[in-house]
Amino acid sequence: MGDLNCVPESGITAFVEQEDDVLASWEVDAGDRGSAGVTGSAAAAAKDMLAALAAFHDGRGRVRFARVIPSMSGAEYRYGATVLTAHRRAGATTTVPGDAWDLVQ
């Protein structure tokens, strides 16, 4: 498994403020596989995303802020800023502050 301590909580909060009513959403895309989750902390979301990404040889992951918005079907997420992006190639993970999701597919 990769180094889950490479994104300490101080590193997340150093470049973005998280409002009280905002959640932290994470997702991992590894081709035809992946995973996702939601938590109340950007730091926790980053660690969860990196742990999930480490299960794949190649892939990408990101942490974004999100709010739950009422909708006709119940509720939906409205996504905000990307806090962290990670790319994994040949078993090695690189993290980038902010949005670098489209740099690697």
C-alpha positions as CSV (number, residue, x, y, z in Angstrom):
1,M,0.0,0.0,0.0
2,G,1.2,3.6,-0.7
3,D,2.2,6.2,1.9
4,L,-1.1,7.3,3.3
5,N,0.7,10.0,5.3
6,C,1.9,11.9,2.3
7,V,-1.1,14.2,2.6
8,P,-1.3,15.4,6.2
9,E,-4.3,17.3,7.4
10,S,-2.2,20.5,7.6
11,G,-1.3,20.0,4.0
12,I,-5.0,19.9,3.0
13,T,-6.1,22.9,5.0
14,A,-3.0,24.9,4.0
15,F,-4.4,25.5,0.5
16,V,-8.2,25.4,1.0
17,E,-10.7,26.3,3.7
18,Q,-13.6,23.9,4.2
19,E,-16.9,25.5,5.2
20,D,-19.0,23.9,7.9
21,D,-21.8,22.7,5.7
22,V,-19.5,21.3,3.0
23,L,-18.6,17.6,2.6
24,A,-15.5,16.1,1.1
25,S,-16.1,13.7,-1.7
26,W,-13.5,11.4,-3.1
27,E,-13.4,9.1,-6.1
28,V,-11.0,6.7,-7.8
29,D,-11.1,5.8,-11.5
30,A,-9.1,2.8,-12.6
31,G,-10.5,2.1,-16.0
32,D,-13.5,-0.2,-15.6
33,R,-13.1,-0.2,-11.9
34,G,-13.0,2.3,-9.1
35,S,-14.6,3.5,-5.8
36,A,-15.9,6.6,-4.1
37,G,-16.9,8.0,-0.8
38,V,-18.0,11.0,1.2
39,T,-16.8,12.3,4.6
40,G,-16.8,15.5,6.6
41,S,-13.1,16.1,6.4
42,A,-10.9,16.8,3.3
43,A,-7.9,15.2,5.1
44,A,-9.9,12.0,5.8
45,A,-11.2,12.0,2.2
46,A,-7.6,12.3,0.9
47,K,-6.4,9.4,3.0
48,D,-9.4,7.3,2.0
49,M,-8.9,8.1,-1.7
50,L,-5.2,7.3,-1.6
51,A,-5.9,4.0,0.2
52,A,-8.4,3.1,-2.5
53,L,-6.1,4.2,-5.3
54,A,-3.3,2.1,-3.9
55,A,-5.3,-1.1,-4.6
56,F,-4.9,-0.5,-8.4
57,H,-1.7,-0.6,-10.5
58,D,-2.9,2.4,-12.6
59,G,-5.6,5.0,-12.1
60,R,-6.5,8.4,-10.9
61,G,-8.3,9.8,-7.9
62,R,-9.5,13.2,-6.6
63,V,-11.0,14.9,-3.6
64,R,-13.6,17.6,-4.2
65,F,-15.9,19.6,-1.9
66,A,-19.6,18.9,-2.3
67,R,-22.9,20.1,-0.9
68,V,-26.1,18.0,-0.7
69,I,-28.8,19.9,-2.6
70,P,-32.5,19.0,-2.4
71,S,-33.9,17.9,-5.8
72,M,-37.1,16.4,-7.2
73,S,-35.6,12.9,-6.8
74,G,-34.6,13.5,-3.2
75,A,-31.1,14.9,-3.1
76,E,-28.0,15.3,-5.2
77,Y,-24.4,16.4,-4.8
78,R,-23.2,19.8,-6.2
79,Y,-19.5,19.6,-6.5
80,G,-17.1,22.5,-5.9
81,A,-13.4,22.9,-6.0
82,T,-11.0,20.0,-6.4
83,V,-8.8,19.9,-3.3
84,L,-6.3,17.2,-4.4
85,T,-5.7,15.0,-7.5
86,A,-3.6,11.8,-7.5
87,H,-2.4,9.8,-10.5
88,R,-1.1,6.2,-10.2
89,R,1.1,4.6,-12.9
90,A,3.0,1.4,-12.6
91,G,2.2,1.2,-8.8
92,A,3.6,4.7,-8.0
93,T,1.3,7.5,-6.9
94,T,1.8,11.2,-7.5
95,T,-0.4,13.8,-5.7
96,V,-1.1,17.3,-7.0
97,P,-2.8,20.0,-5.1
98,G,-5.9,21.2,-6.9
99,D,-7.4,19.9,-10.1
100,A,-5.3,17.8,-12.4
101,W,-8.0,15.2,-13.1
102,D,-7.9,15.6,-16.9
103,L,-4.1,15.4,-17.2
104,V,-4.2,11.6,-17.0
105,Q,-7.0,9.4,-18.2
